[in-house]
Amino acid sequence: MKSIFYSTITTAGKSIGAGLAVIGCAGAGAGIGIVFGALVLGISRNPLQEPKLFQLTLLGFALCEAMGLLAIMMAFLILYS
């Protein structure tokens, strides 16, 4: 039989862990901003390279977004398991 104290500590630990796991979303947002800022800078320096730069930008965006989604997934796993 679990006590109320055990249940409260477990809930608090899960909430703190999920909150810390979501911090990765801030990093993903910053990474996406850096990627698109670099795209604008690269196109302004060399407009002829736009197709190649855009392909690399989409790859960088996908990797940053994947890290953000993994952070959210870990938060949900911590919170609801």
C-alpha distances in whole Angstrom, upper triangle without the diagonal:
4,7,10,12,10,11,14,15,14,16,19,20,20,23,24,25,26,28,30,30,32,35,36,38,40,41,42,44,46,47,48,50,52,52,54,56,57,58,60,62,63,64,66,68,68,68,70,66,64,63,62,60,59,57,56,54,53,51,50,48,47,45,44,43,41,39,38,36,35,33,32,31,29,27,26,24,23,22,21,19
4,7,8,6,7,10,11,11,13,15,16,17,19,21,21,23,25,26,27,29,31,33,34,36,38,39,40,42,43,45,47,48,49,51,53,54,55,57,59,60,61,63,64,65,65,67,64,61,61,59,57,56,55,53,52,50,48,47,46,44,42,41,40,38,36,35,34,32,30,29,28,26,24,23,22,20,19,18,17
4,5,5,6,9,10,11,13,14,16,17,19,20,21,23,25,26,27,29,31,33,35,36,38,39,41,43,44,45,47,49,50,51,53,54,56,58,59,60,62,64,65,66,66,68,64,62,62,60,58,57,56,54,52,51,50,48,47,45,44,42,41,39,37,36,35,33,31,30,29,27,25,25,23,21,20,20,19
4,5,5,6,9,10,11,12,14,15,17,18,20,21,23,24,26,27,29,32,33,34,36,37,39,41,42,43,45,47,48,49,51,53,54,55,57,58,60,61,63,64,64,66,63,61,60,59,57,55,54,53,51,49,48,47,45,44,42,41,39,38,36,34,33,32,30,28,28,26,24,23,23,20,18,18,18
4,5,5,6,9,10,11,12,14,15,17,18,20,21,23,24,26,28,30,32,33,35,36,37,39,41,42,44,45,47,48,49,51,53,54,56,57,59,60,62,63,63,65,62,60,59,58,56,54,54,52,50,49,48,46,44,43,41,40,38,37,35,33,33,31,29,28,28,25,23,23,22,19,18,19,19
4,5,5,6,9,10,11,12,14,15,16,18,20,21,22,24,26,28,30,32,33,35,36,38,39,41,42,44,45,47,48,50,51,53,54,55,57,59,60,61,62,63,60,58,57,56,54,52,51,50,48,47,45,44,42,41,39,37,36,35,33,31,31,29,27,26,25,23,21,21,20,17,16,16,16
4,6,5,6,9,10,11,12,14,15,16,18,20,21,23,25,27,28,30,32,33,34,36,38,39,41,42,43,45,46,48,49,51,53,54,55,57,59,60,60,61,58,56,55,54,52,50,50,48,46,45,44,42,40,39,37,36,34,33,31,30,29,27,25,24,23,21,19,18,18,15,13,14,13
4,5,5,6,9,10,11,12,14,15,17,18,20,21,23,26,27,28,30,32,33,35,36,37,39,41,42,44,45,47,48,50,51,52,54,56,57,58,59,60,57,55,55,54,51,50,49,47,45,44,43,41,39,38,37,35,34,33,31,29,28,27,24,23,23,21,19,18,18,15,13,15,15
4,6,5,6,9,10,11,12,14,15,16,18,20,22,24,26,27,29,30,32,33,35,36,38,39,41,42,44,45,47,48,49,51,53,54,56,57,57,59,56,54,53,52,50,48,48,46,44,43,42,40,38,37,35,34,33,31,29,28,27,26,23,22,22,20,17,18,17,14,13,15,15
4,5,5,6,9,10,10,12,14,15,16,18,21,22,24,26,27,28,30,32,33,35,36,38,39,41,42,44,45,47,48,49,51,53,54,55,55,57,54,52,51,50,48,46,45,44,42,40,39,37,36,35,33,31,30,29,27,25,25,23,21,20,19,17,15,15,14,11,10,11,11
4,5,5,6,9,10,11,12,14,15,17,19,21,22,24,26,27,28,30,32,33,34,36,37,39,40,42,43,45,46,48,49,51,53,54,54,55,52,50,50,49,46,45,44,42,40,39,38,36,34,33,32,30,29,28,26,24,23,22,19,18,18,16,13,13,13,10,8,10,11
4,5,5,6,9,10,11,12,14,16,17,20,21,22,24,26,27,29,30,32,33,35,36,38,39,41,42,44,45,46,48,50,51,52,53,55,51,49,49,48,46,44,44,42,40,39,38,36,34,33,32,29,28,28,25,23,23,22,19,18,19,16,14,14,15,11,10,12,13
4,5,5,6,9,10,11,12,14,16,18,20,21,23,24,26,27,29,30,32,33,35,37,38,39,41,43,44,45,47,48,50,51,51,53,50,48,48,46,44,43,42,40,38,37,36,34,32,31,30,28,27,26,23,22,22,20,17,17,17,14,12,13,13,9,9,12,12
4,5,5,6,8,10,10,12,15,17,18,20,21,22,24,26,27,28,30,32,33,35,36,38,39,41,42,43,45,47,48,49,49,51,48,46,45,44,42,40,39,38,36,34,33,31,30,29,27,25,24,23,21,19,19,17,15,14,14,11,9,10,9,6,5,8,9
4,5,5,6,9,10,11,13,15,16,18,20,21,22,24,26,27,28,30,31,33,34,36,38,39,40,42,44,45,47,48,48,50,47,44,44,43,41,39,39,37,35,34,33,31,29,28,27,25,23,23,21,18,18,17,14,13,14,12,9,10,11,8,6,10,12
4,6,5,6,9,10,11,14,16,17,18,20,21,23,24,26,27,29,30,32,33,35,36,38,39,41,42,44,45,47,47,49,46,44,44,42,40,39,38,36,34,33,32,30,28,28,26,24,23,23,20,18,19,17,14,14,15,13,10,12,13,9,9,13,14
4,5,5,6,9,10,12,14,16,17,18,20,22,23,24,26,27,29,31,32,33,35,37,38,39,41,43,44,45,45,47,44,42,42,40,38,37,36,34,32,31,30,28,26,26,24,22,21,20,17,16,16,14,11,12,12,9,7,10,10,7,8,11,12
4,5,5,6,9,11,12,14,16,16,18,20,21,22,24,26,27,29,30,32,33,35,36,37,39,41,42,43,43,45,42,40,39,38,36,34,34,32,30,29,28,26,24,23,22,20,18,18,15,13,13,12,9,8,10,7,4,7,8,6,6,9,11
4,5,5,7,10,11,12,14,15,16,18,20,21,22,24,26,27,28,30,32,33,34,36,38,39,41,42,42,44,41,39,39,38,35,34,34,32,29,29,28,25,24,23,22,19,18,18,16,14,14,14,10,10,12,10,7,10,12,10,9,13,15
4,5,5,8,10,11,12,14,16,17,18,20,22,23,24,26,27,29,31,32,33,35,37,38,39,41,41,43,40,38,38,37,34,33,33,30,28,28,27,24,23,23,21,18,18,18,14,13,14,13,9,10,12,10,8,12,13,10,11,15,16
4,5,6,8,10,11,12,14,16,17,18,20,22,23,25,26,27,29,31,32,33,35,37,38,39,39,41,38,36,35,34,32,30,30,28,26,25,24,22,20,20,18,15,15,14,11,10,11,9,6,7,9,6,5,9,10,8,10,13,14
4,5,6,8,10,10,12,14,15,16,18,20,21,22,24,25,27,28,30,31,33,34,36,37,37,39,36,34,34,33,30,29,28,26,24,23,23,20,18,18,17,14,13,13,11,8,10,9,6,6,9,8,6,9,12,11,11,14,16
4,5,6,7,9,10,11,13,15,16,17,19,21,22,23,25,27,28,29,31,33,34,35,36,38,35,33,33,32,29,28,28,26,23,23,22,19,18,18,17,14,14,14,11,9,12,11,8,9,12,11,10,13,15,14,14,18,19
4,5,5,6,9,10,11,13,14,15,17,19,20,21,23,25,26,27,29,31,32,33,33,35,32,30,30,29,26,25,25,22,20,20,19,16,15,15,13,10,10,11,7,6,9,8,5,8,11,10,10,13,15,14,16,18,20
4,5,5,6,9,10,11,12,14,15,17,18,20,21,23,24,26,27,29,30,32,32,33,30,28,28,27,25,23,23,21,19,18,18,15,13,14,13,9,9,10,8,5,8,9,6,7,11,11,10,13,15,15,16,19,20
4,5,5,6,9,10,11,12,14,16,17,18,20,21,23,24,26,27,29,30,31,33,30,28,28,27,24,23,24,22,19,19,19,16,14,15,14,11,11,13,10,8,11,12,10,11,14,14,13,16,19,18,19,22,24
4,5,5,6,9,10,10,12,14,15,16,18,20,21,22,24,26,27,28,29,31,28,26,27,25,22,21,22,19,17,17,17,13,12,14,12,8,10,11,9,8,11,12,10,12,15,15,15,18,19,19,20,23,25
4,5,5,6,9,10,10,12,14,15,17,19,20,21,23,25,26,27,27,29,26,24,24,23,20,19,19,17,14,14,14,11,9,10,9,5,6,8,6,5,9,10,9,11,14,14,15,17,19,19,21,23,24
4,5,5,6,9,10,11,12,14,16,17,18,20,21,23,25,26,26,28,25,23,24,23,20,18,19,17,14,14,15,12,10,12,11,8,8,11,10,8,11,13,12,13,16,17,17,19,21,22,22,25,26
4,5,5,6,9,10,10,12,14,16,16,18,20,21,23,24,25,27,24,22,23,22,19,18,19,17,14,15,16,12,11,13,13,9,11,13,12,10,14,16,14,16,19,19,19,22,24,24,25,27,29
4,5,5,6,9,10,11,12,14,15,16,18,20,21,22,23,25,22,20,21,19,16,16,16,14,11,12,12,8,8,11,9,6,9,11,10,10,13,14,14,16,18,19,20,22,24,24,25,28,29
4,5,5,6,8,10,11,13,14,15,17,19,20,21,21,23,20,18,18,18,15,13,14,12,9,10,11,8,6,9,9,6,8,11,11,10,13,15,15,16,19,20,20,22,24,25,26,28,30
4,5,5,6,9,10,11,12,14,16,17,18,20,20,23,20,18,19,19,15,14,16,14,11,12,14,11,9,13,13,10,11,15,14,13,16,18,18,19,22,23,23,25,27,28,28,31,33
4,6,5,6,9,10,10,12,14,15,16,18,19,21,19,17,18,17,14,14,15,13,10,12,13,10,10,13,13,10,13,16,15,15,18,19,19,21,23,24,24,27,29,29,30,33,34
4,5,5,6,9,10,10,12,14,15,16,17,19,16,14,15,14,10,10,12,9,6,9,10,7,7,10,10,9,11,14,14,14,17,19,19,21,23,24,25,27,29,30,31,33,34
4,5,5,6,9,10,11,12,14,15,15,17,15,13,14,14,10,9,12,10,7,9,11,9,8,12,13,11,13,16,16,16,19,21,21,22,25,26,27,29,31,32,32,34,36
4,5,5,6,9,10,11,13,14,15,18,15,14,16,16,12,12,15,13,10,13,14,12,12,15,16,14,16,19,19,19,21,23,23,24,27,28,29,31,33,34,34,37,38
4,5,5,6,9,10,11,12,13,15,13,12,14,13,9,10,13,11,8,12,13,11,12,15,15,14,16,19,19,20,22,24,24,26,28,29,30,32,34,35,36,38,39
4,5,5,6,8,10,10,10,13,10,8,11,10,7,7,10,9,7,10,12,10,11,14,15,15,16,19,20,20,23,25,25,27,29,30,31,33,35,36,37,39,40
4,6,5,6,9,10,10,13,12,10,12,13,9,10,13,13,10,13,15,14,14,17,19,17,19,22,23,23,25,27,27,29,31,33,33,35,37,38,39,41,42
4,6,5,6,9,10,13,12,11,14,14,10,12,15,14,12,15,17,15,16,19,20,19,21,24,24,24,27,29,29,30,33,34,35,37,39,39,40,43,44
4,5,5,6,8,10,8,8,11,10,7,10,13,11,10,14,15,14,16,19,19,19,21,24,24,25,27,29,29,31,33,34,35,37,39,40,41,43,45
4,5,5,5,8,7,6,9,10,8,9,12,12,11,14,16,16,17,20,21,21,22,25,26,26,28,31,31,32,35,36,37,39,41,42,43,45,46
4,6,6,10,10,9,13,14,11,13,16,16,15,18,20,19,19,23,24,23,25,28,28,29,31,33,33,35,37,38,39,41,43,44,45,47,48
4,6,9,9,10,14,14,11,14,17,16,15,19,20,19,21,24,25,24,26,29,29,30,32,34,35,36,38,40,40,42,44,45,46,48,50
4,6,6,8,11,11,10,12,15,15,15,18,19,19,21,23,24,24,26,29,30,30,33,34,35,37,39,40,41,43,45,46,47,49,50
4,5,6,9,10,9,11,14,15,15,17,19,19,20,23,24,25,26,29,30,30,32,34,35,36,38,40,41,43,44,46,47,49,50
4,6,8,9,10,11,13,15,15,18,19,20,21,23,25,26,27,29,31,32,33,35,37,38,39,41,42,44,45,47,48,50,51
4,6,6,6,9,10,11,12,14,16,17,18,20,21,22,24,26,27,29,30,32,33,35,36,38,39,41,42,44,45,47,48
4,6,5,6,9,10,10,12,14,15,16,18,20,21,22,24,26,26,28,30,31,32,34,36,37,38,40,42,43,44,46
4,6,5,6,9,10,11,13,14,15,17,19,20,21,23,25,26,27,29,31,32,33,35,36,37,39,41,42,43,44
4,5,5,6,9,10,11,13,14,16,17,19,20,21,23,25,26,27,29,31,32,34,35,37,38,40,41,42,43
4,5,5,6,9,10,10,12,14,15,16,18,20,21,23,24,26,27,29,30,32,33,35,36,38,39,41,42
4,5,5,6,9,10,10,12,14,15,16,18,20,21,22,24,26,27,28,30,32,33,34,36,37,38,40
4,5,5,6,9,10,11,13,14,15,17,19,20,21,23,25,26,27,29,31,32,33,35,36,37,38
4,5,5,6,9,10,11,12,14,15,17,19,20,21,23,25,26,27,29,31,32,33,35,36,37
4,5,5,6,9,10,10,12,14,16,17,18,20,21,23,24,26,27,29,30,32,33,35,36
4,5,5,6,9,10,10,12,14,15,16,18,20,21,22,24,26,27,28,30,31,32,34
4,5,5,6,9,10,11,13,14,15,17,19,20,21,23,25,26,27,29,30,31,32
4,5,5,6,9,10,11,13,14,15,17,19,20,21,23,25,26,27,29,30,31
4,5,5,6,8,10,11,12,14,15,17,18,20,21,23,24,26,27,29,30
4,6,5,6,9,10,10,12,14,15,16,18,20,21,22,24,26,27,28
4,5,5,6,9,10,11,13,15,15,17,19,20,21,23,24,26,27
4,5,5,6,9,10,11,13,14,16,17,19,20,21,23,25,26
4,5,5,6,9,10,11,12,14,15,17,18,20,21,23,24
4,5,5,6,9,10,10,12,14,15,16,18,20,21,22
4,5,5,6,9,10,11,12,14,15,16,18,20,21
4,5,5,6,9,10,11,13,14,15,17,18,20
4,5,5,6,9,10,11,12,14,15,16,18
4,5,5,6,9,10,10,12,14,15,16
4,5,5,6,9,10,11,12,14,15
4,5,5,6,9,10,10,12,14
4,5,5,6,9,10,11,12
4,5,5,6,8,10,10
4,5,5,6,9,10
4,5,5,6,8
4,6,6,6
4,6,6
4,6
4
